[in-house]
Amino acid sequence: MLSVIGEKIGSTPGRYAWQLACPADSPLLGCQTASQPDESVGRKLPECCGSAESGYRCNEAGSALRRRRLSPSADAGLLTAVSAARQFSADSRPRLIFLSLTADVFWRLHQGSKRRRMTQSGPIQERDQQIGLALQALRAGNTKQAEALIVALLSRLPDDPAARQVAAVIALGKGDIATAAQHAISSLEARPQHAPTLLIAGRAARLGGDLAAADRFFSEALAVEPQRAEAAFMTCVIRLERGDPTARDLLDQLMARFPDEADGWFEIGVSLQRADKTEAALSAFARAHRRPDSHLRRGLILQQRAEMDAAIAAYEQAVTMDARLVEAWFRLGTLYQDRHQPDQAIAAYRRVLAQRPELAEAEVNLGLLLQESGDRAGAYACYRRALASRPETFGRIAQGITSGPHGELWLDLGKLRQFLQT
């Protein structure tokens, strides 16, 4: 590439020369009136650095424009001409053209640029602040607040790509796939190679069932940012789901490049689990061991394979890492109950109901355990809550009440239902 070289001319302070290398055979495009320049000449300068003849006229025009101290738009034209020299190829026979500008040109350009930045900084800072607040609300789980902030921002800046990107994230979190895709595509129109937005568009397409489109988005994100782990993993995930044979090679590359990327391996594990490739899924979840839900997933596979001891160990690891995993607590409760470990099962179901009191299945199971332990009042309290939450649990409740060493025989099921509803 030919370069634009700045250097002092003689001992004159503040004056610089740019050596512009221009091919001698380029056509003459403008600046025929360089001896009588005006601002239009300054704007034409980028077009006329294409030949030796026009280049010398550029030099002439530059000097005249400088002497007349025209407005910054003419000065900007001169600087654009300087930048245009970068486009010429190195294999052409260059002629050196000298364009000299005094320091006052740069000062005026700098001041104009500074004023523009000061004018734009207010709206830009306000936009960035509003987007930051929306992201903060999202991280805190306050989707409504985040959505309100972004809707307000888009009402003022409907084409802002950053706001559209956040709007896509919000819509995706709400399960509104069509809206998420719409916002992501709109954002990509302004930033077509923005990897995070490409990934959002890919996820929306995947959830919408368009695996081919998802593959295109993920692959493009990977091409734009090859070091981004999410792009690499999601490209592999979508290839697995499409049955693409290249997925095998991608998996090998992921193991070499990102062996401990927990989020990515979790995605791979889920995809393999859905494809009933349980052994490979267990390996993937093992690599994602820093995620509590990876142990939950491992437990589900192991329980399905009747490896109960290993399943219990996996569920226990999951709730040790994150006590909010309700499904892991519920699974532990059922396994402990099947293994006749009532105390552990009761404790597990209580942990479930502390977080999800509406789960009628947990209430019924807890009621049965309390009934077997002799706590009749506690058992009936559980049955009442379960029936109020899900009336269809009455059949299992009635069966449970009449069974076991502490069961009761109710000949009239209508009266039993009435008793539980009081």
DRENDO-1510 file (C-alpha; in Angstrom, 1 decimal, always signed):
<recs>
REC; n; res; u; v; w
REC; 1; MET; +0.0; +0.0; +0.0 .
REC; 2; LEU; +1.2; +3.5; -0.7 .
REC; 3; SER; +1.2; +5.8; +2.3 .
REC; 4; VAL; +0.6; +9.4; +3.0 .
REC; 5; ILE; +3.7; +10.8; +4.6 .
REC; 6; GLY; +3.8; +14.0; +6.6 .
REC; 7; GLU; +6.9; +16.0; +7.1 .
REC; 8; LYS; +7.9; +19.6; +7.9 .
REC; 9; ILE; +8.8; +21.9; +5.0 .
REC; 10; GLY; +12.0; +23.8; +5.7 .
REC; 11; SER; +11.9; +25.7; +8.9 .
REC; 12; THR; +8.4; +27.1; +8.5 .
REC; 13; PRO; +6.5; +26.1; +11.7 .
REC; 14; GLY; +3.2; +24.3; +11.4 .
REC; 15; ARG; +3.5; +23.6; +7.6 .
REC; 16; TYR; +3.4; +20.1; +6.4 .
REC; 17; ALA; +3.7; +18.3; +3.0 .
REC; 18; TRP; +1.9; +15.1; +2.1 .
REC; 19; GLN; +3.5; +13.0; -0.6 .
REC; 20; LEU; +0.6; +11.5; -2.5 .
REC; 21; ALA; +1.6; +8.8; -4.9 .
REC; 22; CYS; -0.8; +8.9; -7.9 .
REC; 23; PRO; -0.7; +6.8; -11.0 .
REC; 24; ALA; +0.4; +8.7; -14.1 .
REC; 25; ASP; -2.2; +7.2; -16.3 .
REC; 26; SER; -5.3; +7.9; -14.3 .
REC; 27; PRO; -7.9; +10.1; -16.1 .
REC; 28; LEU; -8.2; +13.8; -15.4 .
REC; 29; LEU; -11.5; +14.2; -13.5 .
REC; 30; GLY; -11.7; +17.8; -12.3 .
REC; 31; CYS; -10.1; +20.9; -10.9 .
REC; 32; GLN; -9.7; +22.5; -14.3 .
REC; 33; THR; -10.2; +25.9; -12.7 .
REC; 34; ALA; -7.6; +25.5; -10.0 .
REC; 35; SER; -6.3; +29.0; -10.6 .
REC; 36; GLN; -9.6; +30.4; -9.5 .
REC; 37; PRO; -10.7; +28.0; -6.7 .
REC; 38; ASP; -13.8; +28.0; -4.7 .
REC; 39; GLU; -15.3; +25.5; -2.3 .
REC; 40; SER; -16.6; +23.2; -5.0 .
REC; 41; VAL; -13.0; +22.7; -6.1 .
REC; 42; GLY; -12.2; +21.6; -2.5 .
REC; 43; ARG; -15.0; +19.1; -2.7 .
REC; 44; LYS; -13.7; +17.8; -6.1 .
REC; 45; LEU; -10.2; +17.3; -4.9 .
REC; 46; PRO; -10.8; +13.6; -3.9 .
REC; 47; GLU; -11.7; +12.9; -7.5 .
REC; 48; CYS; -8.7; +14.6; -9.2 .
REC; 49; CYS; -5.7; +13.0; -7.6 .
REC; 50; GLY; -5.7; +10.4; -10.4 .
REC; 51; SER; -3.0; +11.7; -12.7 .
REC; 52; ALA; +0.1; +13.8; -12.7 .
REC; 53; GLU; -1.5; +16.7; -14.5 .
REC; 54; SER; -4.5; +16.8; -12.3 .
REC; 55; GLY; -2.3; +16.2; -9.3 .
REC; 56; TYR; -0.3; +19.3; -10.0 .
REC; 57; ARG; -3.5; +21.2; -10.3 .
REC; 58; CYS; -4.6; +19.8; -6.9 .
REC; 59; ASN; -1.4; +21.2; -5.5 .
REC; 60; GLU; -2.2; +24.6; -7.1 .
REC; 61; ALA; -5.8; +24.5; -5.8 .
REC; 62; GLY; -4.6; +23.6; -2.4 .
REC; 63; SER; -2.3; +26.6; -2.1 .
REC; 64; ALA; -5.0; +28.9; -3.4 .
REC; 65; LEU; -7.7; +27.5; -1.1 .
REC; 66; ARG; -5.3; +27.9; +1.8 .
REC; 67; ARG; -4.6; +31.5; +0.9 .
REC; 68; ARG; -8.3; +32.3; +0.6 .
REC; 69; ARG; -9.0; +30.7; +4.0 .
REC; 70; LEU; -12.2; +29.0; +2.8 .
REC; 71; SER; -14.6; +27.3; +5.2 .
REC; 72; PRO; -13.8; +23.9; +6.8 .
REC; 73; SER; -15.8; +22.1; +4.1 .
REC; 74; ALA; -13.1; +23.0; +1.5 .
REC; 75; ASP; -10.4; +22.0; +4.0 .
REC; 76; ALA; -12.1; +18.7; +4.5 .
REC; 77; GLY; -12.0; +18.2; +0.8 .
REC; 78; LEU; -8.3; +18.6; +0.8 .
REC; 79; LEU; -7.9; +16.1; +3.6 .
REC; 80; THR; -10.2; +13.7; +1.8 .
REC; 81; ALA; -7.9; +14.0; -1.2 .
REC; 82; VAL; -5.0; +13.0; +1.0 .
REC; 83; SER; -6.9; +9.9; +2.2 .
REC; 84; ALA; -7.8; +9.1; -1.4 .
REC; 85; ALA; -4.2; +8.5; -2.2 .
REC; 86; ARG; -4.3; +5.3; -0.2 .
REC; 87; GLN; -6.5; +3.7; -2.9 .
REC; 88; PHE; -3.8; +3.6; -5.5 .
REC; 89; SER; -2.0; +0.3; -6.0 .
REC; 90; ALA; +1.7; -0.1; -5.4 .
REC; 91; ASP; +2.4; -1.5; -8.8 .
REC; 92; SER; +1.5; +1.6; -10.8 .
REC; 93; ARG; +4.2; +4.2; -11.7 .
REC; 94; PRO; +3.7; +7.0; -9.1 .
REC; 95; ARG; +4.3; +10.7; -9.4 .
REC; 96; LEU; +4.9; +12.6; -6.2 .
REC; 97; ILE; +2.5; +15.4; -5.6 .
REC; 98; PHE; +2.9; +17.8; -2.8 .
REC; 99; LEU; -0.1; +19.3; -1.0 .
REC; 100; SER; +0.9; +21.7; +1.8 .
REC; 101; LEU; -1.6; +22.9; +4.4 .
REC; 102; THR; -0.8; +25.4; +7.1 .
REC; 103; ALA; -1.5; +24.6; +10.7 .
REC; 104; ASP; -4.6; +26.8; +10.8 .
REC; 105; VAL; -6.4; +24.4; +8.4 .
REC; 106; PHE; -6.0; +21.6; +10.9 .
REC; 107; TRP; -6.9; +23.8; +13.8 .
REC; 108; ARG; -10.2; +24.8; +12.1 .
REC; 109; LEU; -10.9; +21.2; +11.2 .
REC; 110; HIS; -10.1; +20.0; +14.7 .
REC; 111; GLN; -12.4; +22.7; +16.2 .
REC; 112; GLY; -15.2; +21.8; +13.8 .
REC; 113; SER; -14.8; +18.1; +14.7 .
REC; 114; LYS; -14.7; +19.0; +18.4 .
REC; 115; ARG; -17.9; +21.0; +18.1 .
REC; 116; ARG; -19.6; +18.1; +16.3 .
REC; 117; ARG; -18.5; +15.7; +19.0 .
REC; 118; MET; -19.8; +18.0; +21.7 .
REC; 119; THR; -23.1; +18.3; +19.9 .
REC; 120; GLN; -23.5; +14.6; +19.6 .
REC; 121; SER; -22.1; +13.6; +22.9 .
REC; 122; GLY; -25.3; +14.4; +24.8 .
REC; 123; PRO; -27.7; +12.1; +22.8 .
REC; 124; ILE; -25.0; +9.4; +22.5 .
REC; 125; GLN; -24.4; +9.5; +26.3 .
REC; 126; GLU; -28.1; +9.5; +27.0 .
REC; 127; ARG; -28.6; +6.5; +24.7 .
REC; 128; ASP; -25.7; +4.6; +26.2 .
REC; 129; GLN; -27.0; +5.3; +29.7 .
REC; 130; GLN; -30.5; +4.1; +28.8 .
REC; 131; ILE; -29.2; +0.9; +27.2 .
REC; 132; GLY; -27.0; +0.3; +30.3 .
REC; 133; LEU; -30.0; +0.7; +32.6 .
REC; 134; ALA; -32.0; -1.7; +30.4 .
REC; 135; LEU; -29.2; -4.3; +30.6 .
REC; 136; GLN; -28.9; -3.8; +34.3 .
REC; 137; ALA; -32.7; -4.4; +34.7 .
REC; 138; LEU; -32.4; -7.5; +32.5 .
REC; 139; ARG; -29.6; -8.9; +34.7 .
REC; 140; ALA; -31.8; -8.3; +37.8 .
REC; 141; GLY; -34.7; -10.2; +36.2 .
REC; 142; ASN; -36.8; -7.0; +35.7 .
REC; 143; THR; -37.8; -7.6; +32.1 .
REC; 144; LYS; -40.7; -5.1; +32.2 .
REC; 145; GLN; -38.4; -2.3; +33.2 .
REC; 146; ALA; -35.9; -3.2; +30.6 .
REC; 147; GLU; -38.5; -3.3; +27.9 .
REC; 148; ALA; -40.0; +0.0; +28.9 .
REC; 149; LEU; -36.6; +1.7; +28.7 .
REC; 150; ILE; -35.9; +0.2; +25.2 .
REC; 151; VAL; -39.4; +1.0; +23.9 .
REC; 152; ALA; -38.9; +4.7; +25.0 .
REC; 153; LEU; -35.4; +4.7; +23.4 .
REC; 154; LEU; -36.7; +3.3; +20.1 .
REC; 155; SER; -39.5; +5.9; +20.0 .
REC; 156; ARG; -36.7; +8.5; +19.7 .
REC; 157; LEU; -34.1; +6.4; +17.8 .
REC; 158; PRO; -36.1; +3.8; +15.8 .
REC; 159; ASP; -33.1; +2.7; +13.7 .
REC; 160; ASP; -30.5; +2.6; +16.5 .
REC; 161; PRO; -28.8; -0.8; +16.1 .
REC; 162; ALA; -27.8; -1.2; +19.7 .
REC; 163; ALA; -31.3; -0.5; +21.0 .
REC; 164; ARG; -32.6; -3.0; +18.4 .
REC; 165; GLN; -30.1; -5.6; +19.6 .
REC; 166; VAL; -31.3; -5.2; +23.3 .
REC; 167; ALA; -34.9; -5.3; +22.1 .
REC; 168; ALA; -34.2; -8.6; +20.4 .
REC; 169; VAL; -32.6; -10.0; +23.6 .
REC; 170; ILE; -35.7; -9.0; +25.6 .
REC; 171; ALA; -38.1; -10.5; +23.0 .
REC; 172; LEU; -36.1; -13.7; +22.9 .
REC; 173; GLY; -36.3; -14.0; +26.7 .
REC; 174; LYS; -40.0; -13.6; +26.6 .
REC; 175; GLY; -40.4; -16.3; +23.9 .
REC; 176; ASP; -41.5; -13.8; +21.3 .
REC; 177; ILE; -39.4; -15.3; +18.5 .
REC; 178; ALA; -40.9; -13.3; +15.6 .
REC; 179; THR; -40.3; -10.0; +17.3 .
REC; 180; ALA; -36.8; -11.0; +18.4 .
REC; 181; ALA; -36.0; -11.9; +14.8 .
REC; 182; GLN; -37.4; -8.7; +13.5 .
REC; 183; HIS; -35.3; -6.6; +15.9 .
REC; 184; ALA; -32.2; -8.6; +15.2 .
REC; 185; ILE; -32.5; -8.3; +11.4 .
REC; 186; SER; -33.1; -4.5; +11.8 .
REC; 187; SER; -30.0; -4.2; +13.9 .
REC; 188; LEU; -28.0; -6.2; +11.3 .
REC; 189; GLU; -29.0; -3.8; +8.5 .
REC; 190; ALA; -26.9; -1.2; +10.2 .
REC; 191; ARG; -24.2; -3.5; +11.5 .
REC; 192; PRO; -24.2; -6.6; +9.2 .
REC; 193; GLN; -21.1; -8.1; +10.7 .
REC; 194; HIS; -21.9; -7.6; +14.4 .
REC; 195; ALA; -21.2; -11.0; +15.9 .
REC; 196; PRO; -23.4; -10.7; +19.0 .
REC; 197; THR; -26.4; -9.7; +17.0 .
REC; 198; LEU; -25.8; -12.5; +14.5 .
REC; 199; LEU; -25.8; -14.9; +17.4 .
REC; 200; ILE; -29.2; -13.5; +18.6 .
REC; 201; ALA; -30.6; -13.8; +15.1 .
REC; 202; GLY; -29.3; -17.4; +14.9 .
REC; 203; ARG; -30.9; -18.3; +18.2 .
REC; 204; ALA; -34.2; -16.8; +17.1 .
REC; 205; ALA; -34.1; -18.7; +13.9 .
REC; 206; ARG; -33.3; -21.9; +15.8 .
REC; 207; LEU; -36.2; -21.5; +18.2 .
REC; 208; GLY; -38.4; -20.7; +15.2 .
REC; 209; GLY; -37.4; -24.0; +13.6 .
REC; 210; ASP; -35.5; -22.5; +10.7 .
REC; 211; LEU; -32.3; -24.5; +11.2 .
REC; 212; ALA; -30.8; -23.5; +7.8 .
REC; 213; ALA; -31.1; -19.8; +8.6 .
REC; 214; ALA; -29.7; -20.4; +12.1 .
REC; 215; ASP; -26.7; -22.2; +10.6 .
REC; 216; ARG; -26.1; -19.2; +8.3 .
REC; 217; PHE; -26.2; -16.7; +11.2 .
REC; 218; PHE; -24.0; -18.8; +13.5 .
REC; 219; SER; -21.5; -19.5; +10.7 .
REC; 220; GLU; -21.3; -15.8; +9.8 .
REC; 221; ALA; -20.7; -14.9; +13.4 .
REC; 222; LEU; -17.9; -17.4; +13.6 .
REC; 223; ALA; -16.4; -16.1; +10.4 .
REC; 224; VAL; -16.5; -12.5; +11.8 .
REC; 225; GLU; -15.1; -13.5; +15.2 .
REC; 226; PRO; -13.3; -16.9; +15.1 .
REC; 227; GLN; -12.2; -16.6; +18.7 .
REC; 228; ARG; -15.7; -16.1; +20.1 .
REC; 229; ALA; -16.5; -19.3; +21.8 .
REC; 230; GLU; -20.3; -18.9; +21.6 .
REC; 231; ALA; -20.1; -18.6; +17.8 .
REC; 232; ALA; -18.0; -21.8; +17.6 .
REC; 233; PHE; -20.3; -23.8; +19.9 .
REC; 234; MET; -23.6; -22.7; +18.4 .
REC; 235; THR; -22.3; -23.5; +14.9 .
REC; 236; CYS; -21.5; -27.0; +16.1 .
REC; 237; VAL; -24.9; -27.3; +17.9 .
REC; 238; ILE; -26.9; -26.4; +14.9 .
REC; 239; ARG; -24.8; -28.8; +12.7 .
REC; 240; LEU; -25.5; -31.5; +15.2 .
REC; 241; GLU; -29.2; -30.8; +15.1 .
REC; 242; ARG; -29.2; -30.7; +11.3 .
REC; 243; GLY; -27.3; -34.0; +11.1 .
REC; 244; ASP; -24.5; -32.3; +9.3 .
REC; 245; PRO; -21.4; -34.6; +9.1 .
REC; 246; THR; -19.1; -31.6; +9.6 .
REC; 247; ALA; -20.3; -31.5; +13.2 .
REC; 248; ARG; -17.8; -34.2; +14.1 .
REC; 249; ASP; -14.8; -32.1; +13.0 .
REC; 250; LEU; -16.2; -29.1; +14.8 .
REC; 251; LEU; -16.5; -31.1; +18.0 .
REC; 252; ASP; -12.8; -32.1; +17.7 .
REC; 253; GLN; -11.9; -28.5; +17.2 .
REC; 254; LEU; -13.9; -27.4; +20.2 .
REC; 255; MET; -12.2; -29.9; +22.5 .
REC; 256; ALA; -8.9; -28.5; +21.4 .
REC; 257; ARG; -9.7; -24.8; +21.5 .
REC; 258; PHE; -12.3; -24.5; +24.3 .
REC; 259; PRO; -12.0; -27.6; +26.5 .
REC; 260; ASP; -13.4; -25.9; +29.7 .
REC; 261; GLU; -16.0; -23.5; +28.2 .
REC; 262; ALA; -18.9; -24.6; +30.5 .
REC; 263; ASP; -21.7; -22.7; +28.7 .
REC; 264; GLY; -20.8; -24.0; +25.3 .
REC; 265; TRP; -20.4; -27.6; +26.4 .
REC; 266; PHE; -23.7; -27.4; +28.2 .
REC; 267; GLU; -25.4; -26.4; +24.9 .
REC; 268; ILE; -23.6; -29.3; +23.1 .
REC; 269; GLY; -24.8; -31.7; +25.9 .
REC; 270; VAL; -28.4; -30.6; +25.6 .
REC; 271; SER; -28.3; -31.1; +21.8 .
REC; 272; LEU; -26.8; -34.5; +22.1 .
REC; 273; GLN; -29.3; -35.5; +24.8 .
REC; 274; ARG; -32.2; -34.6; +22.6 .
REC; 275; ALA; -30.7; -36.8; +19.9 .
REC; 276; ASP; -30.5; -39.7; +22.4 .
REC; 277; LYS; -26.8; -39.7; +22.2 .
REC; 278; THR; -26.6; -40.2; +25.9 .
REC; 279; GLU; -23.0; -41.2; +26.3 .
REC; 280; ALA; -21.7; -38.3; +24.3 .
REC; 281; ALA; -24.1; -36.0; +26.2 .
REC; 282; LEU; -22.7; -37.2; +29.6 .
REC; 283; SER; -19.2; -36.4; +28.3 .
REC; 284; ALA; -20.3; -32.9; +27.3 .
REC; 285; PHE; -22.0; -32.2; +30.6 .
REC; 286; ALA; -18.9; -33.4; +32.4 .
REC; 287; ARG; -16.9; -30.7; +30.6 .
REC; 288; ALA; -19.6; -28.2; +31.8 .
REC; 289; HIS; -19.2; -29.2; +35.4 .
REC; 290; ARG; -19.0; -25.6; +36.6 .
REC; 291; ARG; -22.7; -25.2; +35.8 .
REC; 292; PRO; -25.1; -26.6; +38.4 .
REC; 293; ASP; -27.7; -27.5; +35.7 .
REC; 294; SER; -25.1; -29.7; +33.9 .
REC; 295; HIS; -25.3; -32.0; +37.0 .
REC; 296; LEU; -29.1; -31.9; +36.8 .
REC; 297; ARG; -28.9; -33.0; +33.2 .
REC; 298; ARG; -26.4; -35.7; +34.1 .
REC; 299; GLY; -28.8; -36.9; +36.8 .
REC; 300; LEU; -31.7; -37.1; +34.4 .
REC; 301; ILE; -29.7; -39.3; +31.9 .
REC; 302; LEU; -28.4; -41.5; +34.7 .
REC; 303; GLN; -31.8; -41.9; +36.2 .
REC; 304; GLN; -33.2; -42.8; +32.8 .
REC; 305; ARG; -30.5; -45.5; +32.6 .
REC; 306; ALA; -31.5; -46.8; +36.0 .
REC; 307; GLU; -28.1; -45.8; +37.5 .
REC; 308; MET; -29.8; -44.5; +40.7 .
REC; 309; ASP; -26.8; -44.1; +42.9 .
REC; 310; ALA; -25.0; -42.0; +40.3 .
REC; 311; ALA; -28.2; -40.1; +39.6 .
REC; 312; ILE; -28.6; -39.2; +43.3 .
REC; 313; ALA; -25.0; -38.1; +43.4 .
REC; 314; ALA; -25.5; -35.8; +40.4 .
REC; 315; TYR; -28.7; -34.3; +41.8 .
REC; 316; GLU; -27.0; -33.7; +45.2 .
REC; 317; GLN; -24.1; -32.0; +43.4 .
REC; 318; ALA; -26.6; -29.8; +41.5 .
REC; 319; VAL; -28.4; -28.5; +44.6 .
REC; 320; THR; -25.1; -28.1; +46.5 .
REC; 321; MET; -24.0; -25.7; +43.8 .
REC; 322; ASP; -27.4; -24.0; +43.4 .
REC; 323; ALA; -30.2; -24.6; +46.0 .
REC; 324; ARG; -32.7; -23.0; +43.7 .
REC; 325; LEU; -32.8; -25.9; +41.3 .
REC; 326; VAL; -36.3; -27.1; +42.1 .
REC; 327; GLU; -36.3; -30.0; +39.6 .
REC; 328; ALA; -33.2; -31.5; +41.2 .
REC; 329; TRP; -34.8; -31.3; +44.7 .
REC; 330; PHE; -38.0; -32.9; +43.3 .
REC; 331; ARG; -36.0; -35.7; +41.7 .
REC; 332; LEU; -34.1; -36.3; +44.9 .
REC; 333; GLY; -37.4; -36.5; +46.8 .
REC; 334; THR; -38.8; -39.2; +44.4 .
REC; 335; LEU; -35.6; -41.2; +44.5 .
REC; 336; TYR; -35.3; -41.0; +48.3 .
REC; 337; GLN; -39.0; -42.0; +48.6 .
REC; 338; ASP; -38.5; -45.0; +46.3 .
REC; 339; ARG; -35.5; -46.0; +48.4 .
REC; 340; HIS; -37.5; -45.8; +51.6 .
REC; 341; GLN; -35.5; -42.8; +53.0 .
REC; 342; PRO; -38.4; -40.8; +54.3 .
REC; 343; ASP; -36.5; -38.2; +56.2 .
REC; 344; GLN; -34.4; -37.2; +53.2 .
REC; 345; ALA; -37.4; -37.3; +51.0 .
REC; 346; ILE; -39.4; -35.0; +53.3 .
REC; 347; ALA; -36.6; -32.6; +53.5 .
REC; 348; ALA; -36.3; -32.5; +49.7 .
REC; 349; TYR; -40.0; -31.9; +49.1 .
REC; 350; ARG; -40.0; -29.1; +51.6 .
REC; 351; ARG; -37.2; -27.4; +49.7 .
REC; 352; VAL; -39.3; -27.8; +46.6 .
REC; 353; LEU; -42.4; -26.3; +48.1 .
REC; 354; ALA; -40.5; -23.4; +49.8 .
REC; 355; GLN; -39.8; -22.2; +46.3 .
REC; 356; ARG; -42.8; -23.5; +44.3 .
REC; 357; PRO; -45.8; -23.8; +46.7 .
REC; 358; GLU; -48.1; -24.4; +43.7 .
REC; 359; LEU; -46.5; -27.8; +42.8 .
REC; 360; ALA; -49.3; -30.1; +43.7 .
REC; 361; GLU; -47.3; -33.3; +43.0 .
REC; 362; ALA; -44.7; -32.3; +45.7 .
REC; 363; GLU; -47.6; -31.6; +48.1 .
REC; 364; VAL; -49.2; -35.0; +47.5 .
REC; 365; ASN; -45.9; -36.8; +47.9 .
REC; 366; LEU; -45.1; -35.0; +51.1 .
REC; 367; GLY; -48.6; -35.7; +52.4 .
REC; 368; LEU; -48.1; -39.4; +51.8 .
REC; 369; LEU; -44.8; -39.4; +53.6 .
REC; 370; LEU; -46.2; -37.5; +56.6 .
REC; 371; GLN; -49.2; -39.9; +56.7 .
REC; 372; GLU; -46.8; -42.9; +56.8 .
REC; 373; SER; -44.8; -41.2; +59.6 .
REC; 374; GLY; -48.1; -40.8; +61.6 .
REC; 375; ASP; -48.5; -37.1; +61.1 .
REC; 376; ARG; -52.1; -37.2; +60.0 .
REC; 377; ALA; -52.8; -33.4; +60.5 .
REC; 378; GLY; -49.7; -32.5; +58.4 .
REC; 379; ALA; -50.7; -35.0; +55.7 .
REC; 380; TYR; -54.2; -33.6; +55.4 .
REC; 381; ALA; -52.9; -30.1; +55.2 .
REC; 382; CYS; -50.7; -31.1; +52.2 .
REC; 383; TYR; -53.7; -32.8; +50.6 .
REC; 384; ARG; -55.9; -29.8; +51.0 .
REC; 385; ARG; -53.2; -27.5; +49.4 .
REC; 386; ALA; -52.7; -30.0; +46.5 .
REC; 387; LEU; -56.4; -30.2; +45.8 .
REC; 388; ALA; -56.8; -26.5; +45.8 .
REC; 389; SER; -54.0; -26.1; +43.4 .
REC; 390; ARG; -54.9; -29.0; +41.1 .
REC; 391; PRO; -58.3; -30.6; +41.6 .
REC; 392; GLU; -57.3; -33.6; +39.4 .
REC; 393; THR; -55.0; -34.8; +42.1 .
REC; 394; PHE; -58.0; -36.0; +44.1 .
REC; 395; GLY; -57.8; -39.6; +42.8 .
REC; 396; ARG; -54.3; -40.1; +43.9 .
REC; 397; ILE; -55.0; -38.4; +47.2 .
REC; 398; ALA; -58.0; -40.7; +47.9 .
REC; 399; GLN; -55.9; -43.8; +47.0 .
REC; 400; GLY; -53.0; -42.6; +49.3 .
REC; 401; ILE; -55.3; -41.9; +52.2 .
REC; 402; THR; -56.7; -45.5; +52.2 .
REC; 403; SER; -53.4; -47.2; +51.8 .
REC; 404; GLY; -50.5; -47.8; +54.2 .
REC; 405; PRO; -50.3; -48.6; +57.9 .
REC; 406; HIS; -51.9; -45.3; +58.8 .
REC; 407; GLY; -54.5; -45.3; +56.1 .
REC; 408; GLU; -58.2; -44.4; +56.5 .
REC; 409; LEU; -61.2; -46.0; +54.7 .
REC; 410; TRP; -63.6; -43.5; +53.2 .
REC; 411; LEU; -66.7; -45.2; +51.7 .
REC; 412; ASP; -68.1; -41.9; +50.4 .
REC; 413; LEU; -65.6; -40.2; +48.2 .
REC; 414; GLY; -67.9; -37.2; +47.8 .
REC; 415; LYS; -67.7; -36.6; +51.6 .
REC; 416; LEU; -63.9; -37.0; +51.4 .
REC; 417; ARG; -63.6; -34.3; +48.7 .
REC; 418; GLN; -65.9; -32.1; +50.8 .
REC; 419; PHE; -63.8; -32.7; +53.9 .
REC; 420; LEU; -60.6; -31.8; +52.0 .
REC; 421; GLN; -62.1; -28.6; +50.6 .
REC; 422; THR; -63.2; -27.3; +54.0 .
</recs>
